[in-house]
Amino acid sequence: MNFIPSKYTSTILMAGLLSFSSCKKDFLDRKPLNLVSEASLWEDPELIKLSVNEFYNFLNTGFSTTYLPAAITDDIQVIGSEESKISGYLTGDFNATTFPQKNLWKDSYAQIRKINYFLERAETAPVLNPTQRKEMLGQARFFRAFVYFQLFSSFKEVPLLLKAQPVEEAQNKPAKTTQLEGMNFIVKELEQAAAELPATWPNTEYGRVTSTGAQAFQSRVLLWTASVLNNPSNSLEKWQAAAESAKKVMNTAYYSLQADYNDPFLKKNVLLKPEVILEYRYNGLKGEKQQSFDKNNSPTGYGGKGINAPTQEIVDEYEMKNGKMISESGSGYLASDPYAGRDPRFEKSVLYNNANFKGRAVETFTKGKDMPTANPSPTGFYIRKFIAEDFDYNKDPNVSSSTNWVIMRYAEVLLNYAEAQNEAIGPDASVYQAINDIRKRAKMPELPVGLNQPEMRAKIRHERRIELAFEDQVRYNDLRRWKEATNTLNKSVNGVTITKAGNGSISYVAKKSGSRVFTDKNYWQPIPLTEIATNPNLKPQNEGW
């Protein structure tokens, strides 16, 4: 099988490591960075630290492809020239050989091999003092849990390998572990990682996972476990466990909401009460850590490509500033001026016709500056979130985007708590507080009092969609765990055709912009056929495949 390790070599490749500033220049200058002997590695704490840094590259980033993860949901439609890259998700037309995540299995077990080997060596390495050992084991344990969560949440049941396999065991054919057993392991692994990791790191080590960060990620795992996809009997104990996990993070007061909604994405190294919990980091330098999100997604009239276009569905989900949905009586919404007076997060996340961007008004009306004949926005909108407006991607070819990809932030912890607590006991004051804290940061009114549990559930789901719009795989996994994907992702997504008349008046006409297909079998990915062929113990295949 792909995850059985080959014979361990005597070298460790050190390419692609995170650039933590604690690795001082004089240290880096005295040893070659491309290859380091294994004997040297385990005799030097600084080299061991560098090998831990490699695990941070196992974090996923939505900037690694031209399309965002949200492009497979109802929140984003990519332009026509890019649609073929995700056609399997959009049409459902794939099988256990060609499915979109076919490399996830192989890549994840390759990562787990490295982590298991590191854990076994670091447990007994004489050169490490007790503090160093705990810190390094805690980081490795966190990443093993992170990778296993990706596997179990994608394939439902997978083998759970917890030790470095020697060569003589290379022919072993391990059986699958159930979803429940896998999630229980991940929860316990994160618990142990939280006990081993420090509460804070020195400023020179900013970016490393903390004990509170491990606890925060555990709240995501427990929310997944408590949701209807994995908890059809609606065990309230599972909801309570998820709520308690998030509450522990809240009680530390280590994380907090930053002043502005866009700060977690556009401000780097905010060390005082940060909001960002987990991120994939970029420096924007050629040949190092860079990505091209700004150029790929700015409107075409600004020299961009406008690849990821927000849909009318997500645009309509933004409330008016008075807290009412656009369809509600008294909202003040005007179809003739549809983007005025909306939730402030709207203009920070979406570029719409006449939005002010880089010194001029965006033109998404027909024949406008930002609606070219070739590959125009399919929806009439462009994405604004994650884009650094002051970055000139047309100026220097050696410098690219350096916005970090945020995997998890404190706002999600508050939302996780609110959802789990509401499902466990109903909309008590703490549920209101968690949601209202997020809304107040966005300068939106508090939720109306007197909501019952189903009403609060709807409000929380709405708030997740708006607050976490386009982030990581949040929307896709939310729809899966709620078992709402077969309803929401089995229909068209829409946009708008905007026409500007000679007298300057603007008209808006709805249009279909794309389609989605999601059936019951899509709640879980198929186990790759190549893996089943090698290991029959992986049978049965996931249902429907």
N, C-alpha and C positions, 0 to 999 in steps of 0.2 A: 504493500500500500504506500501511498505517497508520504504518509506521516511516519513510516518506519525510518529511523535515522541511518545514514550511511556511517562508515567508520569515522570516528572523530579524528580530525587532523590536528597537527601540532601548532596550527596558527589560527588566529582569530582576525577576521577582516574588520577593520575599524572605520570603514568608509561610511559616510552619511550620518555620523553621530550629531546629536544636538550640540550647539555651541554654547555650553554653559560657561559663564565667565570665570567660574572657580578653577577651571583648568588653565592655569597660568601659562603665559607665553614661554617662560624659561623652562618649564616642565615639558611643554610640547616641543620645544626646540631640541631637547636632548635625546629624544627617541623617535624613530621613524613612525609615522602614523598609519602607513598603509598596511603593514603586517607586523604583528607582535607575537613572539613565541608564547606558547601556553605557559611554559615555565616562568617566563618573565611576568606574565600577567598575574599569576597567583602569588607572586612575591612582592607585588607593588599595589598598595591600596588605591593609588591614583589611577592605575591602569584598570583595576577592577571597577572603579567608578565609571570609567569610560565605557566599559562593556555594558554596564547598566544603562548608560545613555542610549545605547542602541535600541533598547526596548521602547523608548519614546517614539521611535520611528514606526512602531506597530500601531500607533494611534491612527485612526482613519481621518482623512481630510476630504471635504467636499470640493476642494480646489484642485484635486489631482486630475479631474476630468473637466471638459468644457461645460458639461451639464451638471447642475446641482442635484443632490439626492431628491430634493422636492419636485424635480421634473417628472417623476413617475407618479406624482399625486395630482390632485385637482388644483394645486396652488400655482403651478408653473407649466407653461407650454414652451418648448424650445422651438427655435426657428427651423424652417423646413430642411435646411442643409445639414442640421445636426440630429434630426429626428430618428434617422436610421440607427444611431448609436444606442438608443433605448427602445427600439421598436418591439423587442421581446416583452418588455414590461407593459407597453402601451396596448399591444394587441393580444397578449397572452399566448402568442404563437411560438412556443418553444418547447423543448423536451428535456429529458434528464441528461442529454449530452450537450445541448446548445444553450442551456439556461443562463441568464445574465450573470449569476454569481458562481459560475462553474469553478473559478479559481480560488474562491474563498476557503473551501475545505483544505486544499493543498497548502495554500499560503499560511493558513492559521496553524496547521499542525507543524509546519516548518518553524514557526515562531515558538510554538509550545515546546518543541525539541530544545531550542536554545535556552528557554527559561528554565525548563526542568534540569538541564545540565548545570546551569548557573546556580540554581538553588542548592543542588547537591554539593557542589564545590564550595560555595560561600558558607554553607553551614559549618564547615570544619576548617576553613582556610586559617592557618595560624597567624597570618600577618594582620588580620582584622581585629581591632579591639571590639569590645561588646557593643559600643554605640554604632560604630561603622557597620558591624554585622547586621544589627537590627534594621538600620536604615536601608541597607542594600537588599536584604531579604524582603522587607516590606514593599519596596518598589517592585521587585520581581514578582512577588505574590500578587500585587495589584494588577500587573499586566497579564499574568496568567488568568486571573479572573476576568479581565476585560476581554481577552481573546476568546475565552470559553463562552462568555455571554454572547458574543457575536455568533459563535457556532450554534449554541443551543437555541438562540432566538431566531435563527435562520432555518436550521434543519430539524428542529424539535428534539431528536434523539441522536447523540453522537458518542463515540468512545471517549472515556475520561481517562487520559493518561497522566499519571502524576509522578513518574520517575523517568530519569534518563535511561533509555534502553541500551544495553550493551549490544555489540554486534551479534552475539550468539542468539539474541532474542528477536532478530530482525524478521523472522518468519512468523512471529506471533500474529494472530488475527483476532484482535479484541472485539468484544461484543459492544453493542450500543448501551448507553446509560439513559434512563428515562429523563424526560423533561424535569420532573419533580426532583429527582436525585441530583441532576445536573445543577439546577438552580439552588438547591440546598447547599451543594458544595461551593458554588460561587459566593453565596451569602456568607458562609463561614470563612472562606478565603479572604473576603473583603474585611470581615471582622478581625481576623488575625493581622491583616495588613495594617488596619487602622491602629491596632495595638503596638505594632512595630515602628510605624512611621512617626516622625516628629510632628508636632502641631504646627510648627512654622520652620522655615528654612532661612538662613542668612540671605540678605539681598543678592549676594553673588550667586546664589543657587535658585533664584526665582524661576519658576516654571516646573519644579519637581512636584510630584504628587504629595499631598500631606495626609495626615491621619483624618482630618475632617473631609478632605477630598475623597478618600476611600469610602467614608461613611455616606457622603452625598451620592456617590455612584451606586452604593448599595440601595439607596432609596429608589433609584430608577429600576434596579433589578427586582426589588420587592413589589413595586407598582406593576411591573410586567407580570409577575407571578400571581398577583391578586386579581388581575383583570379577567374578563369573562372568557377569553381565548384559552386561558390556563386554569381558570377557576370557575367552571360552569355551575358548580353548586353554590357559588357565591359565599364561600366561607368568610365570615366577618373577621375571623382571627387573622387571615392573610392581609386584609385591608388594614387592620390595626397594626400589624407588624410593619407595613409600609409607612403608615403615618408616624409610628414611633421612630423609625429610622430617619425620616426627614426631620422630625422634631429635634432629634439629637444634634443635627447640624445647626438648626435654627438657634438652639439654646447655647451653642458655643459663641455666638455673635462674631465668629471669625470672618464670615462672608457678609456682604451687605450689597444692596442695590446701589449702583453708581448714580451720580447725579443726572446724567443724560442717558436716554435709551440707547444711543449709539456708542457710548463710551466703551462698553466691553469689547466692541469690535474694532474700533478705530484708535483707541488709546492703548499704548503698550506699557507693560511693566508698572501697572498701578499697584503699588505695594501696600497702601494703606486701606485696610478693609476691602479687599478686592471682590469683585462679583464673579470673575471668571474662575472656574474650578478646574477645568480641563480643556486644553487647547493644543492644536498642532501648530508649531511656531515657524514663522518665516522671517528671513532677514532681507529678502529682495535682491540679493547680490547675484550677479551672473556666475553660473557654475556652482552656486551654493543653494540656499533655500529660497526659491522664488516661485511665484505663480503669476498668472496673467488675468486674474479675475476682472480687474478694472477695465482693461481694454476689451476683454471678451464680452463684457456686459453693459458698458456704457452705450448710449444711443449712437447710431451710426453717424449722425451729424457731428459728433464730437470725436470722430476717429475710432469709435468702438465697433463691436460686432453685434451687440444686443442679443446674445444667444438665449438667455433665460428670461422669458417674459411672464410676469405675473398674470394670472387669469382674472376674468370678470368675477369668478366665484370668490376669490380671496378679496378682491377689491370691495365687493358688496358686503363682505363680512365686517368691515371696519365700521364701527358705530359713528354717529354724530358726536360732537363734543359734549352734548347734553346727556350722553349715555344711552340714547335710543338708537335702535337699529333703523336703517334708512326706510324700511317698510312700515315702521310703527307710526301711529298717529301722534302728531306733535313733535316729530323729529326735526322738522325744518328742512328736510332734504328737498332739493330742487332738481328735477331731471334735466332742466336746462343748464344747470351749473353743478354737475354731479360730484365734483371733487372738493367743493368748498365746505368748510365747517366740520371736517371729519376728525376722528381720533388722531392726535398728533403723531402717533406711530405710523399712520398711513403715509404721510409725506416724508417720513424718515426711512421708509421701506420701499416705496413705489414711486417711480417717475411717471407722471401722467401729463396729458396735454396741458401746456402753459405752466408746468412746474418750473421753478427757478433752479437752474443747474449750471454750474460752471460759468456764471455770468450772463446767461441768456435764458429765455423761455424755451422749454422743450416743445417741439412741434411734431405731434403724432397724428395730425390730420392728414388726409390724403394729399400727396404731393408736398407735404411739409418737409423740413430739413431732416427730420428723423424718421421718415417713412420712405426709404428708397424703393425703387422698383424691384431690385434683387434682395431677397431675404429681409423684408421689413419685419417689424414686430408682428407676430401672428395675432396678438391680442389687443394692440393699441397701447400697451404699457411696457415699461422697462423696469428692471430692478434697480433700487437705490441702496438697499441695505448692503453692507460690507464694502461699499465703494468709498475710497478716500478722495473726496472732491478736490483737494488741493494737490493730488498727485498727477503729474503730467506724464502719462505713459507714451506720449508721442515725442518726448524730448530726448531721452537718453536710452539707447538700446541695451546698455549694460545694467540698467536698474529696472526691476520689475516690481509687481505688487508685493507688499510685505504684510498685508493684513493677515492676522492669525485666524485659523479656522477654529471657532469656538465649538467644542464638543458638549460642554456642560457648563452652566452658570447658575448662580444662586436663584435667579427668578424661577428656574425649573424646579428647584428644591421646594420653593414656596407653593408652586402649582402641584407638585407631587403630594405635598402634605395636605393641601386643600382637598384634592380629589380623594385621597385615601381616607382622610378623616370624615369627609362627607359620606362616603360609602359605608364606613364603619359605624358611625353614630348619628349622622345627619348634619345639617348646617349649623353648627354651634358658633359661638363668637370667634373662636380661633380660626375657623374656616373663612369667615368674613374678613378677619384681620389679614390673613395671608394674601387673599385676592386683592383686598383694598390697598395693601402696601404696594403692590405692583401697579395698580391703576393710578394711585396718587403720584408715583414716580412719572407715569406717562401723562400726568395732568388731566386725568379722566375722573368723573364723579364716582363716588363709592357705589357699591351694589345696593339695590333697594332692599330694605329690611323685610322680613316675613316670608322669605323664599322657603318652599318645601324642598325635600331632598331631590326629586326629579328636576325641579326648576334650577336648583343650585348646580346640579350635575351639568345641565345645559350651559349655564353661565361659565362654569369651569372649563368645559371643553371649548367654548368659544374663546375664552381668555388664552388658553394654550395655543390655539391656532393663530391668534393675533400677536401675542407676546413673543412666541417662538417661531414666527413665520420664517420659512426658508432655511431654518437651522438644522444641521445634521440630518438624521433620518427621523426626526421627531414626528412629523405629520404621518408618514407612511406607517411607522410602528404604532402610533396611536390608533389609526384606523384598523390595523390588524388586531391589536390587543382588545379593542372594543368590539371586534367582529362587525364593524361597520363598513369595511372595505368593499364587500360585495354590493352594498347599496350605493356608496359614494363614488367608487371607481369603476362603475359599470355604465358610464354615460359620457356624453360629450362635455368638453370644457369650452368656455366661451370667451369672447372678447368684444371689442367695439370697433365699428368703422366710424371715423369722425370726418365730417365734411365742413370745410370753411367756405362760406359764400362770399361773393364779391363785396358785400357790405360789412363783412367781418363777423356775421352771425355764425354760430357753431351748431351743428346737429349731430346727434349720436344715435347710431343704429346697431343693435346687438347682432353678433355674428358667431357662428360656430368656428372654433379655432383648433380643435383637436378632439380625439376620442380616447377612451380608456376601456380596458376589459380586465375584470378581476373576478375569478370564479372561486369556489370553495377550496380547490386544490392549491390556489396561490397563497393561502395563509402560511404555507410552509414551502420552502424550496425543496426540490428533489435531491436525494443523495446522488452524487455523480455516478454514472454507470461504470466508469472506469474503476471507481473504488469498490463497488459491489462485485465487479468481476474479479478483483484481486482478493477481496475478503467477503465471502458469502455470509459471514456473521452480521453483516450490515443489513441483511434482509429482515423484515419486509421493507420494501420501498415505501416512502411516504404516500399517503392515500391520494389517489387520482393520478399518480405518475407511473 
